[in-house]
Amino acid sequence: MTGQRRGVGFEGLEDRRLLAVAWADGELLVQFAPDASAEARTAARALLEGECIETIHTESMKDQNWGAIEPVRLGKGRTVEQAAR
């Protein structure tokens, strides 16, 4: 499933049925494509009505051509389940 706005989209992962899940309420971990610009990351957070808690992009991640990871605090009233769709 993909949500898009102004050239920014989320790529859904395969459906997973988990017996138990642990997460930080009101936060979502987002990994961006390696070539995602700062503007694209800002636009993606806007879709979630969220704010970046920190940006994780180690030298090892860069060497592997992996994109940055951001824990995102979701907007008020937004659940993890809603944001992950």
Buried (B, 14 or more C-beta within 10 A) or exposed (E): EEBEEEEBBBEEEEEEEEEEEEEEEBBBBBBBEEEBEEEBBEBBBBBBBBEBEEEEBEEEBEEEEBBBBBBBBBBEEBEBEEBBE
